[in-house]
């Protein structure tokens, strides 16, 4: 029953559907869909290959640019990336369903274990990759293709990062993620799971490896710093989704759930809670148009009976031992001279209480500053690691990519970072370049 509730929102196309959809493509010469993809997949090429019954060729075209092309086909916000750039949008017609076509090719290749890459000639160089998420896996794969020996250190029981533990299951399942991890790692790099890298261990890795790639992602959900935050029934959104994925949707939620935040993670947590049977309300301190969540994610939430309250901020989580309600205050927005963003002004005497027995905090994630600060010469900006165009840090032995440098973008951005960082590491190790 639970599985049905979390069935894919983008079901697989049949062969006939994929051929019909591929035939709609205009095969633009200067294709905007390629430019809109952070990994620059040749979209017209792989669609033409699908149209001519060359699914294997389509998969190779995709994986050459994006080795995590399967997960990106399922979890990417294609509506604002490749599909959002499709010329059909300017003709008042439905854009090509690029994501689902990409899934046709990549799903087929992985299910049939069709491998396109092999380990390059040995360089006798050893690289440690810290973090087995999309950035780390993409980096490890490209480094292996280039002939390097790579070991990935993953803190969790299973690799895959957000694809395994942080993506809504109606977008991508645990089974799919782990199948993809196995497919990628078959090229010949090692993954050590249940192996968190702490401040002491990172210095041991320095002695053992020629270079280190940091693909550590982000930390725990941020605290609100309001009274009642430690009550039973209060949890962070990333921790909530982690448990949901780890236990394969077999978790219980409160009867009335409030999700605090306006981003895509807040929407995921809200939809998941609703699918588990809760009455869900999302509360966001700003207006609907200022919400960071994509419009199509908000629409999905509304279709799943999620309610929204805008222009309200939490003051206190109520209850003795368990959560019983949330006290909020209404806000208004005022533009200050020279300021691009409106200032939030609490409205006097506008407090109100919403009964609930679960509060999910989706107001951002912490940066791993304590860990980063233990690495010599690693420069940070607002908790994010600073890198150059080759993804190299000020400490020449360290490279970084993904959420730890961009603050939290899409899986496809992390893949692009990891792939390109691998090329930077190769240049550094083989040509002695320090690009800092």
Secondary structure by P-SEA (a helix, b strand, c coil): ccccccccccccccaaaaaaaaaacccccccccccccccccaaaaaaaaaaacaaaaaaaaaaacccaaaaaacccccccccccccccccccccccaaaaaaaaaaaaaaaaccccccccccccbbbbbccccaaaaaaaaaaaaabbbbbbbbcccccccccccccccccccaaaaaaaaaaaaccbbbbbccccccaaaaaaaaacccbbbbccccccccccccccccccccccaaaaaaaaaaaccccccccbbbbccccaaaaaaaaaaaaaccbbbbbbccccccccccaaaaaaaaaabbbbbcccccccccccccccbbbbbbbbbbbcccccbbbbbbbccbbbbbbbcbbbbccccccaaaaaaaccccccccccccccccccccccccccccccccccccaaaaaaaaaaaaaaaaaaaacccccc
